[in-house]
Amino acid sequence: MSWLEVHRGESPLIVAFPHTGTDLLHDLKNRFVSPWLATKDADWWIHRLYDFAAGLGATTIRTSISRTVIDVNRDPSGASLYPGQATTELCPTTTFDGAPLYRDDVPDAANIAWRREHYFDPYHAAIQAEIARLRAIHPRVVLYDAHSIRSHVPRLFDGELPQFNIGTNGGTTCAPALARAVEAVCAATPWSQVTDGRFKGGWTTRHYGRPEQGVHAIQMELACRGYIDEPASFDEAHWPTPYTEARAAPMRDALTQILTTCLEFAGAPE
């Protein structure tokens, strides 16, 4: 499957990239209002920001399929991860800002089931396989779900989002020691942080995080301003802004420390 990229490492760390893809599938492109609108909410450049992870021995899993086709970090049953709050669906019909994504022909149940079978299920089969492989050789494994979002999305949250948004679903998806260690790295940077704020961890974190079984899952949602410039206007002429190594370097240094901390936790005596 050319759209599913799995790099296998031997260390007890898996880094997942569910939202960096921009492939809209050939037969869907004409159904969207525009290709730009259908990729506006991607986690822009996150797989490039973390491209050092393989050098740490981490396993990385990425889909190149856009979250607009199917969001592999949503509950496949369609249940909301954030009841009572604005969010997007398994197969989104609106952008984060509430703009319609489709001209008129929104996906029906049969089409959603097809997308799930062909993209959602294989992505999660890969995660399950890598967890099983690494748990066979390590007593503990950390699954780190890597994300980013614009700093201001009024429909989703008020004001400016903290730079580091750590998600553990209320402390249930990983040991407290791991969350504290990641928080300590973030606290040593110039940037703001919060744990289990607006983003508590998506379906991946909540589904696989089983600390009692040696699988510790944690989500990191970064505000984009930490590694790329955010424009005054998020229109097609100005978004996404380009990724440059120099601009991203301070954030890469911080993330290297965060992933190293995850590895140290996984390798520490229980």
N, C-alpha and C positions, 0 to 999 in steps of 0.2 A: 504494500500500500504506500504509494509515493507521498500521500498527504500526511502520513503518520511517521514521525521521526523519533527513533529511539536510539539513544547512545548509552551503551551499557558500561557502567563503572563497577568497581568492586568495593568501594567504601559504603558505609551504611547510610547513604543520603540519596534521596530521589528528589529532583527538582522538576516540577510539572509546569507546563506553559499552555494553559487551556484557551487563552484569548489573544494570542499574537498573530493568528492566521488572518489572511485577507482574501482567500480564495472563495468566490461566490458561486461556483459551479456554473458551467456554461448554460445549462437549461434554465437557470434561475435569474440570470443577470437582467433580462428584459422585464422581469416582474417587479424589480425594485424601482423605487422612485429615481434613484441614481446610485451608481457604484460607490461614489464618495460617501453618500449618506449611509450606505449599507456597511461601510468599514470605519465610519467616524469613531465608533466606540471601541475599537480594538485597543489592546494593551500595547500601545505603540513602542516598538524597539526593545521590548523587555527581553526577548531571547538574545538580542545583541548585548544588552546591558549585563546579562548573566553569562556571557559566553566563556567566562573563566571557570565555570563550575566543573566542566569536564576535567580540567587540570587539577581539581581537588579530588578527583576520583569519583565524582558524583555521576549517577545515572540521570539522564535528562529525557523527558518525554514531551513532545510538542505535536500539536495538530496544526496544519496549514489552512484548515477550513475555518472560515470566518464564524464568529459567534452568532452572526445574523442568520446563517444557515441552520445551525443548531448550537446551543450553548452547552458545552460538555461539563459545565460547572453548575448546572441547575438540577433540581430533583427531577428524575425522568418521569415521575408520576404526574408532574405538572403542579404539585403543591408548592406554594410560595415558601421561600426560605426566610422571608421577612414579612409575616402576616401584618397587614395594616399599613405597610409602608410601600411606597412606589418601588417597583422593580421591573425587570423584563422577564419574558417567558422562556420556556425551553427552546422554542423557535420564535424569537422576538418578532413582534409586529410593529413596534415603535422603537425609536432611539431612546437613549437616556433622557433626552429633553422632551420626549413625548411626541416627536414628529412621526408621522406614518412612514413605514419602510416600504410598503407594497403599494403599487398603483391601485389595485382592487382585489386581486386574487390572493388572499392570505392563505397560508397553509391550512389544510383541513386535517382531520384525524389520521386519515390514511397516509397523507404525505409526511406528517410528523413521525408516524411509525416507521416509514421508509428511511427517513433521515436518521432516526435513532438506531435502526438496525445497521445502517451502512457507516455511520460515523461515531455516534455516541458510544455504542456498545464496543466496537474495536478499540477505541481510545481507553476505555476503562478496563478492558481485558488486558491491555498492555500494562496499565498501572498495577493491576492485580498480579500479573505474572512477575513483574519486577519486584514487588513487595515480597512475594513468595520466594523468589530466587535469593534475595538478599537476607531475608529472615532465616534461610537455611544455613547461612554462614555467619550471621551476626545476631547477638541476643536482642539488640534494639536497632530499629531503623527509623529515620526521620523522613517524613514526606513533607516537602516544602512547596507550597502552591504559590507561584509567583504572578503578581498582578500589578496593574497601575490604572490610574484614572485621572481625569482632569481635576484640578484643585477646586474648581467651583462647578457644581452641577445642582442648581437650586431645586430641581424636581426630586433629587435623591437625598440631599442633605443641606442644612443651613450653613452659610458662611464658608470659610476656607477649611478644607480637609487637612488634618495633621499630615505631616510628611510620611511617617511610618504608621501604618494601621495594621496591628497584629491581631490575627483572628484565631481564637481557640474554642469558639462556641461556649463561652462562659467557663473555660478551664477544663472542658471535658475531653478535648481531642489530643491533649499531650500532657505530660507531667508538668507540674508547676515549675520545676527546676529548669526546664527548657524555656518556658515562657519568660521566666525571670532572667535567664542568661541572655536571651535575645533583647529583652528590654534594656538590659545593662549596656549592651553594645550601642543601641539606639540613643540612650541617654548620654553617651560619651561623644555624640556628634552635635553639631550646632542646630539640629533640626528637631521639630516637635514629634511627639509620638502619642499613641493611645492603644490600649489593648481592649478588644471586644467593644469598640465604639460602634460606629455606623456599620462597619463590616466585621462580622463575627466569624467569618469562614463560610465558604460556599459548600456545595454538596460534596465536593472532593474531600475537603477537610473533615466534614462531619461524618461522611460515610466510612472513611478509612481510618480515622483517628481512634485507635483502640489501645490506649497506653497499657492496659492490663495484659494485652497480648503482644507487647513489644513494638507496636506501631504508633509512633508519635507524629501527628499531623498538625501543621501550623500554616496559616495563610499570611502572606505579606502583601498588602495593598499599598503601593507607593503613590503619592501625589506626583504627577508628571513633572512638576516644577523642579524636582530634585535632580533631574538628569537631562531634561531638554527645556528649551524656552517655551513658555506658554504665551500665545498671542493675545492681543486685546480682543480680537474677534475670531471665533472658531468657525470660520466659513471655509469654503473649498479653496479659496486662494491662500489661506494662511494655516491650514491644519491638514495633516500633521506637520510640525516643524522637523527639520532634519536632526538626525543623530550624529554627534561628533564625539570622538574619543576624549578630546580635551574637556568638553563640557560635562561629560558623564564621569570623568575620572574620580572626583571626590565621592560620588555615590557608589561607584564600583569598589572603591577602597572600603567603604562602610559595609557593603554587601558581602565582600570577601570575608570580613570579620564576622559577619552574621552567619554565613554558611560554615565557616571554620568553627564557630561556637556550636552550631548544630552537630557537626562531626565530633567535637570533643564531648558533647553530651552523650551522643550515641555510643561512643567508645569507652565512656567512664564505667567503672564497676557499679553494678546495681546495688 
